[in-house]
Structure formats: structure tokens, C-alpha cells
Amino acid sequence: MYAQVAQRVGEIDAVASAAGSVPRRPLGELTTDDIRAGLEGKAVSQIELVRQGARHLPAHASYTLVTGILAREPLLTGSVAALVNGAVEAFVRAAAVELPGRQRINAVSPTVFEESLDAYGDTFAGVDAVPVARAANAYVKSVEGHRTGQIFLAEQRSGGRSDLRTPGSVCRAPQGPGG
């Protein structure tokens, strides 16, 4: 995939994913196929972007994946989403210390978007929504910045102001001469 894209557009130095699907069902109604579909639809698909890209992208490449609030604030019918978001976040932290060269990886973890509240009904009742533009800023921070292994939380602070924070960090020892 990366080789074909590079032939058309030239060197790829950043990959950003903002896609993924997971089934939303009550825990008692979940099937093994639902769990597999969630893992494939959001976790494995994004992990594959990184796994395949690691050998094709330059030493300075950046990967930004997407998770979501359900990794830290579970809701009804969100068990698979919580599982998958947590898996992606764990992968980001682990891959940060293994990627070749100076390749970096981060994730953006927004709350629900203001623009999609109508589609979710009362599923996210009481959750402070953020504009899509807030998450877009987190992607810019990830791609243009220099940190790795970060989960950028795009959420509202008390008082209704948007916030972009990181709950922890990963440091990696320099690789080779000159780091």
C-alpha cells in the first residue's frame, strides 16, 4: 500500500488515521464476532498502518491514530469500544519505544463531537462535547510536534473551555550516532 502511494505522491512523512468502527451492543448481547469486528475495525486496522509503514516510511515519519473517551469513561453499549480504544492506546505507548529511527507515534482521544451529538441521541448524556476543530488541532500537534507515545486528549475543561492534554509520556533513548 505505502509503496503504491509513494509512487504517486512521493515520500510519505506522516500518516493520520481518524477512522474505525465498533459495534455498540449491551454486554449480554455481544458475540465473539462483535468483539472481533471491533478489534479488526478500529485496532488491527490502525496497527497495520503502523506495522506496514514502519518499513516503508522515512526515519522521521509520524503516525497519529484515533481512540476515544470510552477508553477512560465507559458508557452503556460501549464495552467493545472501551476495549478497542484501550488496546490502541496501549499499542501507541509500546510502539513508541520500538519504531525504527526517529519515527514517532501518538493518538488523539476526543470526547464526542459537537457536530455528531444528534446522531448519538442521549448515549453521551453529561459528556462535554468538543468541536471537530479541537480534535484537528490535536492531530496537528501530533504530526508537527516532536513527542512520541502520547495520547492527546481533546476534551472540555471546567468552565467550558477546550483542553488538549496528555496524561503521560514515553521517553526513548537515542538510536545510533547523533540520536
GROMACS elastic network, one bead per residue, 0.5 to 0.9 nm:
[ bonds ]
;  ai    aj funct       b0    kb
    1     4     6  0.53464   500
    1     5     6  0.64051   500
    1     6     6  0.86938   500
    1    52     6  0.82978   500
    1    53     6  0.88442   500
    2     5     6  0.51542   500
    2     6     6  0.59912   500
    2     7     6  0.85581   500
    2    12     6  0.80705   500
    2    52     6  0.77177   500
    2    53     6  0.66684   500
    2    56     6  0.65336   500
    2    57     6  0.78975   500
    3     6     6  0.51043   500
    3     7     6  0.62224   500
    3     8     6  0.88934   500
    3    56     6  0.70573   500
    4     7     6  0.52324   500
    4     8     6  0.66995   500
    4     9     6  0.89468   500
    5     8     6  0.52654   500
    5     9     6  0.61345   500
    5    10     6  0.75395   500
    5    11     6  0.86981   500
    5    12     6  0.81439   500
    6     9     6  0.51994   500
    6    11     6  0.54868   500
    6    12     6  0.63439   500
    7    10     6  0.58168   500
    7    11     6  0.82556   500
    9    12     6  0.78127   500
   11    57     6  0.75545   500
   11    58     6  0.78231   500
   12    15     6  0.76280   500
   12    56     6  0.87546   500
   12    57     6  0.62579   500
   12    58     6  0.75715   500
   12    61     6  0.75395   500
   13    57     6  0.64841   500
   13    58     6  0.65242   500
   13    59     6  0.87050   500
   13    60     6  0.68589   500
   13    62     6  0.63363   500
   13    63     6  0.87213   500
   14    57     6  0.84140   500
   14    60     6  0.87445   500
   14    61     6  0.54169   500
   14    63     6  0.58230   500
   14    64     6  0.79470   500
   14   143     6  0.66110   500
   15    49     6  0.79325   500
   15    50     6  0.83879   500
   15    53     6  0.85360   500
   15    61     6  0.79176   500
   15    62     6  0.62225   500
   15    64     6  0.62658   500
   15    65     6  0.83761   500
   15   143     6  0.82703   500
   16    62     6  0.81635   500
   16    63     6  0.57806   500
   16    65     6  0.60336   500
   16    66     6  0.83320   500
   16   139     6  0.75068   500
   16   143     6  0.79726   500
   17    20     6  0.84503   500
   17    46     6  0.70300   500
   17    49     6  0.85038   500
   17    63     6  0.80300   500
   17    64     6  0.61478   500
   17    66     6  0.61602   500
   17   107     6  0.89576   500
   18    64     6  0.84697   500
   18    65     6  0.66440   500
   18    66     6  0.54331   500
   18    67     6  0.85666   500
   18   108     6  0.86571   500
   19    41     6  0.85988   500
   19    42     6  0.71307   500
   19    46     6  0.84911   500
   19    65     6  0.85701   500
   19    66     6  0.71322   500
   20    38     6  0.83197   500
   20    40     6  0.87731   500
   20    41     6  0.53365   500
   20    43     6  0.77462   500
   20    45     6  0.78424   500
   20    46     6  0.81629   500
   20    66     6  0.80469   500
   20    67     6  0.87529   500
   21    37     6  0.81373   500
   21    38     6  0.63582   500
   21    39     6  0.88370   500
   21    40     6  0.85657   500
   21    42     6  0.55711   500
   21    81     6  0.85828   500
   22    34     6  0.79474   500
   22    35     6  0.82476   500
   22    37     6  0.67264   500
   22    39     6  0.76029   500
   22    40     6  0.86937   500
   22    41     6  0.62764   500
   22    42     6  0.67695   500
   22    78     6  0.88029   500
   22    80     6  0.66672   500
   22    81     6  0.59459   500
   22    84     6  0.80843   500
   23    30     6  0.86885   500
   23    34     6  0.61810   500
   23    35     6  0.78562   500
   23    37     6  0.73390   500
   23    38     6  0.61321   500
   23    77     6  0.84515   500
   23    78     6  0.82230   500
   23    80     6  0.68885   500
   23    81     6  0.75735   500
   24    30     6  0.86403   500
   24    34     6  0.87348   500
   24    76     6  0.86018   500
   24    78     6  0.57868   500
   24    79     6  0.77755   500
   24    80     6  0.71731   500
   24    81     6  0.75590   500
   25    28     6  0.81025   500
   25    29     6  0.62367   500
   25    30     6  0.61207   500
   25    34     6  0.86623   500
   25    76     6  0.81270   500
   25    78     6  0.70652   500
   25    79     6  0.79781   500
   25    80     6  0.83156   500
   26    29     6  0.54230   500
   26    30     6  0.65256   500
   26    76     6  0.66504   500
   26    78     6  0.75616   500
   26    79     6  0.77265   500
   27    30     6  0.53334   500
   27    31     6  0.88078   500
   27    76     6  0.83839   500
   27    77     6  0.66275   500
   27    78     6  0.82786   500
   27    79     6  0.65805   500
   27    80     6  0.84988   500
   28    31     6  0.85806   500
   30    33     6  0.80769   500
   30    34     6  0.59989   500
   30    35     6  0.72513   500
   30    80     6  0.86053   500
   31    34     6  0.50896   500
   31    35     6  0.65636   500
   31    36     6  0.87320   500
   32    35     6  0.51489   500
   32    36     6  0.62057   500
   32    37     6  0.85300   500
   33    36     6  0.50096   500
   33    37     6  0.59407   500
   33    38     6  0.85460   500
   34    37     6  0.50279   500
   34    38     6  0.62201   500
   34    39     6  0.86524   500
   34    80     6  0.79093   500
   35    38     6  0.51930   500
   35    39     6  0.62462   500
   35    40     6  0.86050   500
   35    80     6  0.61290   500
   35    83     6  0.88601   500
   35    84     6  0.88877   500
   36    39     6  0.50826   500
   36    40     6  0.60025   500
   36    41     6  0.82724   500
   37    40     6  0.51331   500
   37    41     6  0.56878   500
   37    42     6  0.84312   500
   38    41     6  0.50218   500
   38    42     6  0.60521   500
   38    43     6  0.74362   500
   38    44     6  0.89413   500
   38    80     6  0.62736   500
   38    81     6  0.71081   500
   38    83     6  0.86648   500
   38    84     6  0.66592   500
   39    42     6  0.57237   500
   39    44     6  0.59260   500
   39    45     6  0.82204   500
   39    80     6  0.80258   500
   39    81     6  0.88093   500
   39    83     6  0.82368   500
   39    84     6  0.58014   500
   39    87     6  0.85856   500
   40    43     6  0.58398   500
   40    45     6  0.58938   500
   40    46     6  0.88257   500
   41    44     6  0.68030   500
   41    45     6  0.60487   500
   41    46     6  0.84861   500
   42    45     6  0.57239   500
   42    46     6  0.63241   500
   42    47     6  0.87167   500
   42    66     6  0.85216   500
   42    67     6  0.84135   500
   42    81     6  0.87213   500
   42    84     6  0.67061   500
   42    85     6  0.79370   500
   42    88     6  0.81223   500
   43    46     6  0.54284   500
   43    47     6  0.60962   500
   43    48     6  0.85787   500
   43    67     6  0.89181   500
   43    84     6  0.58273   500
   43    85     6  0.74062   500
   43    87     6  0.67710   500
   43    88     6  0.56199   500
   43    91     6  0.89231   500
   44    48     6  0.59754   500
   44    49     6  0.86710   500
   44    88     6  0.85362   500
   45    48     6  0.52408   500
   45    49     6  0.66124   500
   46    49     6  0.51086   500
   46    50     6  0.67530   500
   46    51     6  0.87621   500
   46    65     6  0.66179   500
   46    66     6  0.83318   500
   46    88     6  0.79058   500
   47    50     6  0.52728   500
   47    51     6  0.60415   500
   47    52     6  0.85188   500
   47    65     6  0.86615   500
   47    88     6  0.76511   500
   47    91     6  0.76671   500
   47    92     6  0.88252   500
   48    52     6  0.57755   500
   48    53     6  0.79292   500
   49    52     6  0.56111   500
   49    53     6  0.58265   500
   49    54     6  0.84841   500
   49    63     6  0.83416   500
   50    54     6  0.58539   500
   50    63     6  0.68271   500
   50    95     6  0.87477   500
   50    99     6  0.89188   500
   50   105     6  0.83956   500
   51    54     6  0.54982   500
   51    55     6  0.76392   500
   52    55     6  0.62403   500
   52    56     6  0.70186   500
   52    57     6  0.88952   500
   53    56     6  0.50524   500
   53    57     6  0.55083   500
   53    61     6  0.88864   500
   53    63     6  0.88082   500
   54    57     6  0.58516   500
   54    58     6  0.81532   500
   54    59     6  0.86395   500
   54    61     6  0.84582   500
   54    99     6  0.67292   500
   54   100     6  0.68490   500
   54   103     6  0.78008   500
   55    58     6  0.82136   500
   55   100     6  0.82062   500
   57    60     6  0.80266   500
   57    61     6  0.60345   500
   57    62     6  0.88592   500
   57   103     6  0.84418   500
   58    61     6  0.54753   500
   58   101     6  0.82167   500
   58   102     6  0.86734   500
   58   103     6  0.75978   500
   59   100     6  0.67002   500
   59   102     6  0.51733   500
   59   103     6  0.53894   500
   60   101     6  0.70200   500
   60   102     6  0.50176   500
   60   104     6  0.73834   500
   61   101     6  0.89347   500
   61   102     6  0.72617   500
   61   104     6  0.63996   500
   61   105     6  0.86667   500
   61   143     6  0.88162   500
   62   102     6  0.87734   500
   62   103     6  0.57063   500
   62   105     6  0.57831   500
   62   106     6  0.80921   500
   62   142     6  0.78893   500
   62   143     6  0.59443   500
   62   144     6  0.85441   500
   62   148     6  0.87221   500
   63   103     6  0.79359   500
   63   104     6  0.62098   500
   63   106     6  0.63983   500
   63   107     6  0.81436   500
   63   142     6  0.81413   500
   63   143     6  0.72556   500
   64    92     6  0.89427   500
   64   104     6  0.85062   500
   64   105     6  0.58218   500
   64   107     6  0.51139   500
   64   108     6  0.70351   500
   64   139     6  0.68458   500
   64   142     6  0.64778   500
   64   143     6  0.68945   500
   65    88     6  0.78150   500
   65    89     6  0.87554   500
   65    92     6  0.80961   500
   65   105     6  0.77998   500
   65   106     6  0.63700   500
   65   108     6  0.62953   500
   65   109     6  0.87342   500
   65   139     6  0.88318   500
   66    85     6  0.80241   500
   66    88     6  0.78595   500
   66    89     6  0.86709   500
   66   106     6  0.86640   500
   66   107     6  0.52584   500
   66   109     6  0.59960   500
   66   110     6  0.82668   500
   67    70     6  0.82241   500
   67    71     6  0.73987   500
   67    81     6  0.88050   500
   67    84     6  0.79536   500
   67    86     6  0.76663   500
   67    87     6  0.89976   500
   67    88     6  0.66073   500
   67    89     6  0.69774   500
   67   107     6  0.66274   500
   67   108     6  0.61434   500
   67   110     6  0.73426   500
   67   151     6  0.85735   500
   68    71     6  0.61104   500
   68    72     6  0.81640   500
   68    81     6  0.82768   500
   68    82     6  0.82491   500
   68    85     6  0.61465   500
   68    86     6  0.88080   500
   68   108     6  0.74481   500
   68   110     6  0.51260   500
   68   111     6  0.61149   500
   68   112     6  0.80265   500
   68   153     6  0.83201   500
   68   154     6  0.89982   500
   69    72     6  0.56681   500
   69    73     6  0.58105   500
   69    74     6  0.77520   500
   69    82     6  0.81682   500
   69    85     6  0.81690   500
   69   109     6  0.61722   500
   69   110     6  0.59290   500
   69   112     6  0.74666   500
   69   153     6  0.82737   500
   69   155     6  0.87233   500
   70    75     6  0.68295   500
   70    78     6  0.68795   500
   70    79     6  0.82789   500
   70    81     6  0.62891   500
   70    83     6  0.84663   500
   70    85     6  0.69298   500
   70    86     6  0.83420   500
   70   111     6  0.81543   500
   71    74     6  0.66886   500
   71    81     6  0.73372   500
   71    83     6  0.69930   500
   71    84     6  0.78122   500
   71    85     6  0.51114   500
   71    86     6  0.50430   500
   71    87     6  0.86913   500
   71    89     6  0.82981   500
   71   109     6  0.85536   500
   72    82     6  0.75026   500
   72    85     6  0.88459   500
   72    86     6  0.80699   500
   73    82     6  0.80489   500
   74    77     6  0.87375   500
   74    78     6  0.62248   500
   74    79     6  0.70417   500
   74    81     6  0.84764   500
   74    82     6  0.62307   500
   75    78     6  0.52491   500
   75    79     6  0.75361   500
   75    82     6  0.85176   500
   75   123     6  0.75864   500
   75   124     6  0.76869   500
   76    79     6  0.73937   500
   76   123     6  0.76599   500
   77    80     6  0.78974   500
   77    81     6  0.84800   500
   77   123     6  0.87626   500
   78    81     6  0.51059   500
   78    82     6  0.60127   500
   78    83     6  0.85611   500
   79    82     6  0.51328   500
   79    83     6  0.62045   500
   79    84     6  0.86463   500
   80    83     6  0.50094   500
   80    84     6  0.60645   500
   80    85     6  0.84619   500
   81    84     6  0.51385   500
   81    85     6  0.58998   500
   81    86     6  0.83122   500
   82    85     6  0.52898   500
   82    86     6  0.60010   500
   82    87     6  0.84827   500
   83    86     6  0.52744   500
   83    87     6  0.61611   500
   83    88     6  0.87917   500
   84    88     6  0.62452   500
   84    89     6  0.86388   500
   85    88     6  0.51866   500
   85    89     6  0.62343   500
   85    90     6  0.86497   500
   85   109     6  0.85689   500
   86    89     6  0.51074   500
   86    90     6  0.61418   500
   86    91     6  0.85346   500
   87    90     6  0.51278   500
   87    91     6  0.60979   500
   87    92     6  0.86462   500
   88    92     6  0.61909   500
   88    93     6  0.87910   500
   88   107     6  0.80947   500
   89    92     6  0.51219   500
   89    93     6  0.64665   500
   89    94     6  0.87500   500
   89   106     6  0.84657   500
   89   107     6  0.69301   500
   89   109     6  0.89146   500
   89   149     6  0.86852   500
   89   150     6  0.85644   500
   89   151     6  0.68708   500
   90    93     6  0.52848   500
   90    94     6  0.62307   500
   90    95     6  0.85257   500
   91    94     6  0.50823   500
   91    95     6  0.57720   500
   91    96     6  0.83016   500
   91   149     6  0.89012   500
   92    95     6  0.52584   500
   92    96     6  0.60545   500
   92   105     6  0.61226   500
   92   106     6  0.59555   500
   92   107     6  0.68432   500
   92   148     6  0.83973   500
   92   149     6  0.55013   500
   92   150     6  0.74004   500
   92   151     6  0.79533   500
   93    96     6  0.53795   500
   93    97     6  0.73855   500
   93   105     6  0.80885   500
   93   106     6  0.78729   500
   93   148     6  0.80347   500
   93   150     6  0.69721   500
   93   151     6  0.84012   500
   93   169     6  0.83029   500
   93   170     6  0.68133   500
   94    97     6  0.59130   500
   94    98     6  0.69880   500
   94   149     6  0.74717   500
   94   170     6  0.89192   500
   95    99     6  0.58634   500
   95   104     6  0.86345   500
   95   105     6  0.72096   500
   95   149     6  0.74842   500
   96    99     6  0.58903   500
   96   103     6  0.80917   500
   96   104     6  0.62330   500
   96   105     6  0.57570   500
   96   106     6  0.79405   500
   96   148     6  0.58589   500
   96   150     6  0.86700   500
   96   170     6  0.72546   500
   96   171     6  0.83323   500
   96   172     6  0.75153   500
   97   100     6  0.87441   500
   97   104     6  0.89707   500
   97   148     6  0.85915   500
   97   149     6  0.78518   500
   97   170     6  0.77435   500
   97   171     6  0.76316   500
   97   172     6  0.56672   500
   97   173     6  0.83183   500
   98   172     6  0.87814   500
   99   102     6  0.74658   500
   99   103     6  0.58179   500
   99   104     6  0.71008   500
   99   105     6  0.82539   500
  100   103     6  0.59837   500
  100   104     6  0.88740   500
  100   175     6  0.84197   500
  101   104     6  0.89154   500
  101   174     6  0.86748   500
  101   175     6  0.65249   500
  101   176     6  0.83386   500
  101   179     6  0.86218   500
  102   174     6  0.82953   500
  102   175     6  0.78442   500
  102   179     6  0.82298   500
  103   148     6  0.84249   500
  104   142     6  0.89068   500
  104   143     6  0.87468   500
  104   146     6  0.77548   500
  104   147     6  0.71392   500
  104   149     6  0.73769   500
  105   142     6  0.80466   500
  105   143     6  0.88188   500
  105   147     6  0.81028   500
  105   148     6  0.51867   500
  105   149     6  0.56908   500
  105   150     6  0.75006   500
  106   139     6  0.89747   500
  106   142     6  0.62794   500
  106   143     6  0.85094   500
  106   147     6  0.77954   500
  106   148     6  0.56460   500
  106   149     6  0.51442   500
  106   151     6  0.58674   500
  106   152     6  0.75108   500
  107   138     6  0.87727   500
  107   139     6  0.81533   500
  107   142     6  0.76570   500
  107   149     6  0.78727   500
  107   150     6  0.63682   500
  107   152     6  0.61119   500
  107   153     6  0.85966   500
  108   135     6  0.70369   500
  108   136     6  0.89911   500
  108   138     6  0.62636   500
  108   139     6  0.66061   500
  108   142     6  0.80320   500
  108   150     6  0.84048   500
  108   151     6  0.57445   500
  108   153     6  0.61344   500
  108   154     6  0.70966   500
  109   135     6  0.79135   500
  109   138     6  0.87325   500
  109   151     6  0.65208   500
  109   152     6  0.58884   500
  109   154     6  0.60026   500
  109   155     6  0.83980   500
  110   113     6  0.76259   500
  110   129     6  0.86649   500
  110   130     6  0.75569   500
  110   132     6  0.87980   500
  110   134     6  0.83420   500
  110   135     6  0.62080   500
  110   138     6  0.89300   500
  110   152     6  0.80507   500
  110   153     6  0.56859   500
  110   155     6  0.59451   500
  111   127     6  0.74215   500
  111   128     6  0.71888   500
  111   129     6  0.59419   500
  111   130     6  0.65493   500
  111   153     6  0.80087   500
  111   154     6  0.65224   500
  111   155     6  0.56482   500
  111   156     6  0.83205   500
  112   115     6  0.85737   500
  112   116     6  0.72222   500
  112   117     6  0.70739   500
  112   120     6  0.89347   500
  112   124     6  0.72193   500
  112   127     6  0.74633   500
  112   128     6  0.75114   500
  112   129     6  0.50313   500
  112   130     6  0.64982   500
  112   131     6  0.85587   500
  112   132     6  0.89696   500
  112   155     6  0.85909   500
  113   116     6  0.53649   500
  113   117     6  0.64692   500
  113   128     6  0.88657   500
  113   129     6  0.52105   500
  113   130     6  0.50026   500
  113   131     6  0.54118   500
  113   132     6  0.57782   500
  113   135     6  0.86989   500
  114   117     6  0.54846   500
  114   118     6  0.85283   500
  114   128     6  0.86198   500
  114   129     6  0.50750   500
  114   130     6  0.53811   500
  114   131     6  0.51295   500
  114   132     6  0.71969   500
  115   118     6  0.76529   500
  115   119     6  0.88107   500
  115   129     6  0.87058   500
  115   130     6  0.84166   500
  115   131     6  0.66428   500
  115   132     6  0.70583   500
  116   119     6  0.54300   500
  116   120     6  0.68220   500
  117   120     6  0.53675   500
  117   121     6  0.64009   500
  117   122     6  0.82265   500
  117   123     6  0.88641   500
  117   124     6  0.78903   500
  117   129     6  0.77985   500
  118   121     6  0.53836   500
  118   122     6  0.85095   500
  120   123     6  0.56191   500
  120   124     6  0.70508   500
  121   124     6  0.74559   500
  121   125     6  0.81366   500
  122   126     6  0.86836   500
  124   127     6  0.54448   500
  124   128     6  0.84168   500
  124   129     6  0.86090   500
  125   128     6  0.84781   500
  126   129     6  0.89939   500
  128   155     6  0.72192   500
  128   156     6  0.59828   500
  128   157     6  0.86884   500
  128   160     6  0.79726   500
  129   155     6  0.71273   500
  129   156     6  0.70445   500
  130   133     6  0.81080   500
  130   134     6  0.64327   500
  130   135     6  0.78521   500
  130   154     6  0.72872   500
  130   155     6  0.59963   500
  130   156     6  0.64877   500
  130   162     6  0.68646   500
  131   134     6  0.54786   500
  131   135     6  0.73131   500
  131   162     6  0.86564   500
  132   135     6  0.53424   500
  132   136     6  0.63277   500
  132   137     6  0.88393   500
  133   137     6  0.62676   500
  133   138     6  0.87691   500
  134   137     6  0.51980   500
  134   138     6  0.66124   500
  134   139     6  0.89835   500
  134   154     6  0.63091   500
  134   155     6  0.80328   500
  134   162     6  0.71679   500
  134   163     6  0.82018   500
  134   164     6  0.79712   500
  135   139     6  0.64497   500
  135   140     6  0.87955   500
  135   152     6  0.88766   500
  135   153     6  0.84163   500
  135   154     6  0.56642   500
  135   155     6  0.85507   500
  135   164     6  0.85415   500
  136   139     6  0.50734   500
  136   140     6  0.63735   500
  136   141     6  0.86847   500
  137   140     6  0.50297   500
  137   141     6  0.61669   500
  137   142     6  0.86147   500
  137   154     6  0.86818   500
  137   164     6  0.85125   500
  138   142     6  0.61737   500
  138   143     6  0.86541   500
  138   152     6  0.63132   500
  138   153     6  0.78433   500
  138   154     6  0.68071   500
  138   164     6  0.68798   500
  139   142     6  0.50311   500
  139   143     6  0.60911   500
  139   144     6  0.83480   500
  139   152     6  0.84726   500
  140   143     6  0.52001   500
  140   144     6  0.56954   500
  140   145     6  0.76898   500
  141   144     6  0.54593   500
  141   145     6  0.52763   500
  141   146     6  0.86235   500
  141   152     6  0.86038   500
  142   145     6  0.53904   500
  142   146     6  0.75434   500
  142   147     6  0.72499   500
  142   148     6  0.81568   500
  142   150     6  0.83127   500
  142   152     6  0.78802   500
  143   146     6  0.79735   500
  145   148     6  0.88227   500
  147   150     6  0.68421   500
  147   169     6  0.82228   500
  147   170     6  0.82804   500
  147   171     6  0.85896   500
  148   151     6  0.89360   500
  148   169     6  0.75945   500
  148   170     6  0.65379   500
  148   171     6  0.75924   500
  148   172     6  0.84584   500
  149   168     6  0.85306   500
  149   169     6  0.62408   500
  149   170     6  0.52489   500
  149   171     6  0.79261   500
  150   166     6  0.63081   500
  150   167     6  0.78002   500
  150   168     6  0.67399   500
  150   169     6  0.56881   500
  150   170     6  0.70239   500
  151   165     6  0.81525   500
  151   166     6  0.56348   500
  151   167     6  0.69068   500
  151   168     6  0.76546   500
  151   169     6  0.83455   500
  152   164     6  0.63194   500
  152   165     6  0.56032   500
  152   167     6  0.77334   500
  153   163     6  0.76188   500
  153   164     6  0.54305   500
  153   165     6  0.52331   500
  153   166     6  0.60266   500
  153   167     6  0.78212   500
  154   162     6  0.72918   500
  154   163     6  0.59853   500
  154   165     6  0.70435   500
  155   161     6  0.85917   500
  155   162     6  0.57869   500
  155   163     6  0.53558   500
  155   164     6  0.65557   500
  155   165     6  0.83599   500
  156   159     6  0.80829   500
  156   160     6  0.57051   500
  156   161     6  0.55228   500
  156   163     6  0.54011   500
  156   164     6  0.83848   500
  157   160     6  0.56942   500
  157   161     6  0.52721   500
  157   162     6  0.57924   500
  157   163     6  0.56524   500
  158   161     6  0.67999   500
  158   162     6  0.88357   500
  166   169     6  0.74401   500
  172   175     6  0.85765   500
  173   179     6  0.78491   500
  174   177     6  0.81588   500
  174   178     6  0.76309   500
  175   178     6  0.78289   500
  175   179     6  0.50067   500
  176   179     6  0.55569   500
